Amino acid sequence: MINILLIEPFFTGSHKAWAEGLQKHSAHEIDILSMSGHHWKWRMHGAAITLANQFLSKNKHYDIILCSDMLDLPVFLSIVRHRLTDERIGMYFHENQITTPWNKTDPDLIAKRDQHYGFINYTSALAADFIWFNSAYHMNSFIGALPTFLGQFPDYQNTETIDSIRVKSSVMHLGLNLQELRALRPAEKQASKEAILLWNHRWEFDKNPEFFFHTLIELHERGVRFKLIVLGQSFKNQPAIFQTAKEILAEHISHWGYAETMEEYVRLVSSADILPVTSIQDFFGISVIEAVALDVFPLLPNRLAYPEHFPEIMRPTFLYEEDTLTDFANRLQRLIFDIKYPRGMEKSKWVMQYDWSIQGKKYDAGFEKEFEHLSSRT
């Protein structure tokens, strides 16, 4: 059995679910070293010191240390290096701060002092022995952005280091509790006379709620009949379009707001027919995969991580190229008018590969491959 330490400075939401899921479904022994999921910028700066001291207080040897992208790995290693022997050090990238779009109102972006977060990701990737990304899109976009990112600096840009990052990078998709979600579905789905549309993402700008809701407002003004379920976690500075859409689309709304229990979340998602997605950034798309696993028909942009979730033959069915509101509204309207088509199609089988029952074995194979590097040194 391989002894693994998983370090997660931002232990909440999808980061927490991934860490605990991996711990539960791996055949190897995994300990978690974590901090609460608050103040993400401070976590990227200060967590390495706090977690390094916690590591030093543990009297245990690990074969592999796997850290998330929120850790400043060089700082962590500089503090604990006297305790390290031949441990294999890995980084798992849920997201990165080079290709993640920033909110235009963020004071760090306005003051042009946002580059150091991406630099932490870059130097951490350099320091790691191996790097796992949660999608091929994420891996390619991060590595592809490094020449421009490094090229902005005045001299000694170190672009020759990019190849060293590329050769030790690979894809390890997220594991999700999809079978458990499906087990919570109601025994029978009550088909609505009208198509039910779904939003089940965070209420933030990178999910492009303006395009989503303006599309629905366009359909509303055309007199198209539909129902709407809006789920997801809202924050204090949520985009104003949510309140505007709530007022304009009031007659269409079946549910609006956060689902307090997983059972309620599954019931609501399962009752939906179509998931129109307009995101400008998604390195994997957990909310999309969950909805598809619950047999909701996805309408996804043919970019980001979405194409790799489906075989090539199915991509024209689920993906769209239209980038204008009118074209997207027309595509969605056709699905609404022919609702028997999306309702009758098998959807879930394309994404069940991400259930932990399958992904757990893939992670273990990855750990065992890295452990072989340790064995070859002895």
C-alpha positions as CSV (number, residue, x, y, z in Angstrom):
1,M,0.0,0.0,0.0
2,I,1.3,3.5,-0.9
3,N,1.2,6.2,1.7
4,I,-0.1,9.4,0.2
5,L,-0.6,12.9,1.7
6,L,-3.1,15.1,-0.1
7,I,-2.6,18.8,0.6
8,E,-5.6,21.1,-0.1
9,P,-5.4,24.7,1.1
10,F,-9.0,25.5,-0.1
11,F,-11.0,22.7,1.5
12,T,-14.5,23.5,0.4
13,G,-16.9,22.9,-2.5
14,S,-15.6,20.8,-5.4
15,H,-12.0,20.8,-3.9
16,K,-13.3,19.2,-0.7
17,A,-15.5,16.7,-2.6
18,W,-12.7,15.6,-4.8
19,A,-10.2,15.2,-1.9
20,E,-12.7,13.2,0.3
21,G,-13.8,11.2,-2.7
22,L,-10.3,10.2,-3.6
23,Q,-9.6,9.3,0.0
24,K,-12.7,7.1,0.1
25,H,-12.2,5.3,-3.2
26,S,-8.5,4.8,-3.4
27,A,-7.1,1.4,-2.4
28,H,-4.1,3.3,-0.9
29,E,-3.8,5.1,2.4
30,I,-4.5,8.9,1.9
31,D,-4.2,11.5,4.6
32,I,-5.6,15.0,4.0
33,L,-3.9,18.1,5.2
34,S,-6.2,21.1,4.7
35,M,-7.3,24.6,5.5
36,S,-10.8,26.1,5.3
37,G,-12.0,27.3,1.9
38,H,-11.9,31.1,2.4
39,H,-9.8,34.0,1.1
40,W,-8.5,32.2,-2.0
41,K,-5.8,34.9,-2.7
42,W,-4.5,34.7,0.9
43,R,-4.5,30.9,0.6
44,M,-2.3,31.0,-2.4
45,H,0.2,33.3,-0.5
46,G,0.1,32.1,3.0
47,A,-1.2,28.5,3.1
48,A,2.2,27.0,2.2
49,I,3.6,28.3,5.5
50,T,0.7,27.1,7.6
51,L,0.5,23.7,6.0
52,A,4.3,23.2,6.0
53,N,4.3,23.6,9.8
54,Q,1.4,21.2,10.1
55,F,3.3,18.7,8.0
56,L,6.4,19.1,10.2
57,S,4.3,18.3,13.3
58,K,3.2,14.9,11.7
59,N,5.5,12.0,12.5
60,K,4.8,10.0,9.4
61,H,6.6,9.3,6.1
62,Y,4.7,9.5,2.8
63,D,5.6,8.0,-0.5
64,I,3.7,10.6,-2.5
65,I,2.6,14.1,-1.6
66,L,-0.2,15.4,-3.9
67,C,-1.0,19.2,-3.7
68,S,-3.7,21.2,-5.3
69,D,-3.1,24.3,-7.4
70,M,-3.9,26.6,-4.5
71,L,-0.6,25.7,-2.8
72,D,2.6,27.7,-3.4
73,L,4.7,24.5,-3.7
74,P,8.2,26.0,-3.8
75,V,7.5,27.9,-0.5
76,F,6.1,24.7,1.1
77,L,9.2,22.6,0.0
78,S,11.6,25.2,1.2
79,I,10.3,24.9,4.7
80,V,9.9,21.1,4.9
81,R,13.0,20.1,2.8
82,H,15.0,18.8,5.8
83,R,12.2,16.3,6.5
84,L,11.9,15.0,2.9
85,T,13.8,12.0,1.6
86,D,12.6,10.6,-1.7
87,E,8.9,11.5,-1.7
88,R,7.3,11.9,-5.1
89,I,5.7,15.4,-5.3
90,G,2.6,16.0,-7.5
91,M,0.3,18.9,-8.3
92,Y,-3.3,18.6,-9.2
93,F,-4.8,21.5,-11.2
94,H,-8.5,22.1,-10.6
95,E,-8.0,25.6,-12.1
96,N,-5.2,28.0,-12.8
97,Q,-4.8,31.7,-12.5
98,I,-3.2,32.3,-15.9
99,T,-6.1,31.2,-18.2
100,T,-9.0,31.7,-15.7
101,P,-10.8,34.9,-16.7
102,W,-10.8,37.5,-13.9
103,N,-13.8,39.5,-12.9
104,K,-13.4,43.0,-14.5
105,T,-14.3,44.6,-11.2
106,D,-11.5,42.8,-9.2
107,P,-9.2,45.4,-7.7
108,D,-6.1,43.4,-8.4
109,L,-7.0,43.2,-12.0
110,I,-7.7,46.9,-12.2
111,A,-4.4,47.7,-10.4
112,K,-2.5,45.3,-12.8
113,R,-1.2,43.4,-9.8
114,D,-2.8,40.0,-10.7
115,Q,0.1,38.3,-12.4
116,H,1.7,36.8,-9.3
117,Y,-1.1,34.3,-8.8
118,G,-0.4,32.8,-12.2
119,F,3.3,32.9,-11.4
120,I,2.6,30.8,-8.3
121,N,1.0,28.2,-10.5
122,Y,3.9,28.3,-12.9
123,T,6.6,27.9,-10.3
124,S,4.6,25.2,-8.5
125,A,4.4,23.3,-11.8
126,L,8.2,23.7,-12.2
127,A,8.8,22.3,-8.6
128,A,6.5,19.3,-9.0
129,D,7.7,15.8,-10.1
130,F,4.4,15.2,-11.9
131,I,1.3,17.3,-12.7
132,W,-2.3,16.1,-13.2
133,F,-4.9,18.3,-14.9
134,N,-8.6,17.7,-14.6
135,S,-9.1,17.9,-18.3
136,A,-7.1,17.8,-21.6
137,Y,-8.5,21.3,-22.3
138,H,-7.1,22.6,-19.0
139,M,-3.7,21.1,-19.6
140,N,-3.4,22.4,-23.2
141,S,-4.7,25.8,-22.4
142,F,-2.3,26.3,-19.4
143,I,0.8,25.1,-21.2
144,G,-0.3,26.9,-24.3
145,A,-0.6,30.2,-22.4
146,L,2.8,30.0,-20.8
147,P,4.8,31.5,-23.7
148,T,2.7,34.7,-23.7
149,F,2.6,34.8,-19.9
150,L,6.3,34.5,-19.5
151,G,6.9,36.7,-22.5
152,Q,5.4,39.7,-20.8
153,F,8.4,40.0,-18.4
154,P,11.3,42.3,-19.3
155,D,14.1,39.7,-19.5
156,Y,15.2,36.2,-18.4
157,Q,11.8,35.0,-19.3
158,N,12.7,31.3,-18.9
159,T,10.5,30.1,-21.7
160,E,12.8,27.1,-22.1
161,T,11.3,25.7,-18.9
162,I,7.9,25.1,-20.5
163,D,9.0,21.8,-22.1
164,S,9.9,20.5,-18.7
165,I,6.3,21.2,-17.5
166,R,4.8,19.6,-20.6
167,V,6.7,16.3,-20.3
168,K,5.5,15.7,-16.7
169,S,1.9,16.7,-17.3
170,S,-1.0,14.4,-17.9
171,V,-4.8,14.3,-17.6
172,M,-6.6,12.8,-14.6
173,H,-10.3,13.7,-14.8
174,L,-12.3,14.4,-11.7
175,G,-14.1,11.6,-9.9
176,L,-17.7,12.2,-9.0
177,N,-20.4,10.4,-7.0
178,L,-22.6,9.9,-10.0
179,Q,-24.1,6.6,-9.0
180,E,-25.0,8.0,-5.7
181,L,-26.8,10.9,-7.4
182,R,-28.7,8.6,-9.7
183,A,-29.8,6.5,-6.7
184,L,-31.5,9.6,-5.2
185,R,-33.7,10.2,-8.2
186,P,-37.5,10.0,-7.7
187,A,-38.9,6.6,-8.8
188,E,-40.8,8.3,-11.7
189,K,-40.2,11.5,-13.6
190,Q,-43.3,13.5,-14.0
191,A,-43.2,14.9,-17.5
192,S,-44.2,18.5,-17.8
193,K,-46.3,19.8,-20.7
194,E,-43.7,22.5,-21.1
195,A,-40.0,22.1,-21.5
196,I,-38.1,22.7,-18.3
197,L,-34.8,24.6,-18.6
198,L,-32.0,24.4,-16.0
199,W,-29.3,26.5,-14.5
200,N,-27.3,24.6,-11.9
201,H,-24.0,26.5,-11.7
202,R,-22.5,29.1,-9.4
203,W,-24.0,32.6,-9.8
204,E,-20.8,34.2,-11.1
205,F,-19.6,36.0,-14.2
206,D,-17.5,33.2,-15.6
207,K,-20.7,31.2,-16.2
208,N,-21.9,34.0,-18.5
209,P,-25.3,34.5,-16.9
210,E,-26.0,37.6,-19.0
211,F,-25.9,35.5,-22.3
212,F,-28.0,32.8,-20.7
213,F,-30.7,35.0,-19.3
214,H,-30.9,37.3,-22.2
215,T,-31.4,34.2,-24.4
216,L,-34.4,33.2,-22.2
217,I,-35.7,36.8,-22.2
218,E,-35.6,36.7,-26.0
219,L,-37.6,33.4,-26.0
220,H,-40.0,35.0,-23.5
221,E,-40.6,38.0,-25.8
222,R,-41.2,35.6,-28.7
223,G,-44.0,34.0,-26.7
224,V,-42.2,30.6,-26.3
225,R,-43.6,28.7,-23.4
226,F,-41.1,27.0,-21.0
227,K,-40.4,26.5,-17.3
228,L,-37.2,27.4,-15.6
229,I,-35.2,26.0,-12.6
230,V,-32.4,28.1,-11.3
231,L,-30.1,26.4,-8.8
232,G,-26.6,27.2,-7.6
233,Q,-24.8,29.1,-4.9
234,S,-25.1,32.9,-4.9
235,F,-22.6,35.3,-3.4
236,K,-22.8,38.8,-2.1
237,N,-21.6,40.3,-5.4
238,Q,-23.6,38.2,-7.7
239,P,-24.2,39.6,-11.2
240,A,-27.2,42.0,-11.4
241,I,-28.8,40.0,-14.3
242,F,-30.0,37.4,-11.8
243,Q,-32.4,39.9,-10.2
244,T,-33.4,41.3,-13.5
245,A,-34.2,37.9,-15.0
246,K,-36.1,36.8,-11.9
247,E,-38.5,39.7,-12.4
248,I,-38.9,39.4,-16.2
249,L,-39.1,35.6,-16.3
250,A,-41.3,35.3,-13.2
251,E,-44.1,33.5,-15.0
252,H,-41.7,30.8,-16.1
253,I,-39.9,30.1,-12.8
254,S,-40.5,26.8,-11.1
255,H,-37.7,27.1,-8.6
256,W,-35.1,29.9,-7.8
257,G,-32.3,29.5,-5.3
258,Y,-30.0,27.1,-3.5
259,A,-31.1,23.5,-2.8
260,E,-30.6,22.9,0.9
261,T,-30.2,19.1,0.6
262,M,-28.7,16.8,-2.0
263,E,-32.0,15.0,-2.3
264,E,-33.7,18.3,-3.2
265,Y,-30.9,19.1,-5.7
266,V,-31.3,15.7,-7.4
267,R,-35.1,16.0,-7.5
268,L,-34.9,19.4,-9.2
269,V,-32.2,18.6,-11.6
270,S,-33.8,15.3,-12.5
271,S,-37.1,17.1,-13.3
272,A,-35.4,19.3,-16.0
273,D,-35.2,18.6,-19.7
274,I,-32.6,20.9,-21.1
275,L,-29.4,22.4,-19.7
276,P,-28.4,25.4,-21.9
277,V,-24.8,26.3,-21.0
278,T,-23.2,29.6,-21.9
279,S,-20.0,29.6,-19.8
280,I,-16.9,31.5,-20.8
281,Q,-14.7,29.3,-18.7
282,D,-15.0,25.7,-17.5
283,F,-11.9,23.5,-16.9
284,F,-14.1,20.4,-16.4
285,G,-17.8,21.2,-15.8
286,I,-19.0,19.4,-12.7
287,S,-22.5,20.8,-12.8
288,V,-22.8,19.8,-16.4
289,I,-21.7,16.3,-15.8
290,E,-24.1,15.9,-12.9
291,A,-27.0,17.1,-14.9
292,V,-26.2,14.8,-17.8
293,A,-25.8,11.9,-15.4
294,L,-29.4,12.7,-14.3
295,D,-30.5,12.5,-17.9
296,V,-30.8,16.2,-18.7
297,F,-30.1,17.1,-22.3
298,P,-27.0,19.4,-22.5
299,L,-26.7,22.2,-25.0
300,L,-23.0,23.1,-24.7
301,P,-20.6,25.4,-26.5
302,N,-18.1,23.5,-28.7
303,R,-15.1,24.8,-26.7
304,L,-13.6,24.6,-23.2
305,A,-13.6,21.0,-21.7
306,Y,-17.0,20.0,-23.0
307,P,-16.1,18.2,-26.3
308,E,-13.9,15.7,-24.5
309,H,-16.8,14.4,-22.4
310,F,-18.5,12.9,-25.5
311,P,-17.5,10.7,-28.3
312,E,-17.0,12.5,-31.6
313,I,-20.2,11.0,-33.1
314,M,-22.3,12.6,-30.4
315,R,-20.7,16.1,-30.4
316,P,-23.0,17.6,-33.0
317,T,-26.0,16.5,-30.9
318,F,-24.9,18.2,-27.7
319,L,-22.5,21.0,-28.8
320,Y,-23.3,24.3,-30.6
321,E,-21.1,26.7,-32.6
322,E,-23.5,29.6,-32.5
323,D,-22.0,32.6,-30.6
324,T,-24.8,35.1,-31.2
325,L,-27.8,35.4,-29.0
326,T,-30.3,35.0,-31.9
327,D,-28.6,31.8,-33.2
328,F,-28.4,30.3,-29.8
329,A,-32.0,31.2,-29.0
330,N,-33.1,29.6,-32.3
331,R,-31.3,26.4,-31.4
332,L,-32.8,26.3,-28.0
333,Q,-36.3,27.1,-29.3
334,R,-36.1,24.2,-31.7
335,L,-35.4,21.8,-28.8
336,I,-38.2,23.3,-26.8
337,F,-40.7,22.9,-29.7
338,D,-39.5,19.3,-30.3
339,I,-39.2,18.4,-26.6
340,K,-39.8,14.7,-27.2
341,Y,-36.4,14.5,-28.9
342,P,-34.2,15.5,-26.0
343,R,-36.5,13.7,-23.5
344,G,-36.2,10.4,-25.4
345,M,-32.5,10.4,-25.9
346,E,-30.1,8.4,-23.7
347,K,-27.7,10.9,-22.1
348,S,-26.2,9.5,-18.9
349,K,-24.1,6.7,-20.4
350,W,-21.7,9.2,-21.9
351,V,-20.5,10.6,-18.6
352,M,-20.7,7.7,-16.2
353,Q,-17.0,7.2,-16.9
354,Y,-16.4,9.9,-14.3
355,D,-18.0,7.9,-11.4
356,W,-15.6,7.2,-8.6
357,S,-16.0,3.5,-9.1
358,I,-14.1,4.0,-12.4
359,Q,-11.9,7.0,-11.6
360,G,-10.7,5.7,-8.3
361,K,-8.9,2.9,-10.2
362,K,-7.4,5.4,-12.6
363,Y,-6.0,7.5,-9.8
364,D,-4.6,4.4,-8.1
365,A,-2.9,3.4,-11.4
366,G,-1.4,6.9,-11.6
367,F,-0.2,6.7,-8.0
368,E,1.4,3.3,-8.7
369,K,3.1,4.6,-11.8
370,E,4.6,7.4,-9.7
371,F,5.6,5.0,-7.0
372,E,7.6,3.0,-9.5
373,H,9.9,6.0,-9.9
374,L,10.7,5.7,-6.2
375,S,11.3,2.0,-6.4
376,S,13.7,2.5,-9.4
377,R,15.9,4.7,-7.3
378,T,16.6,2.0,-4.7
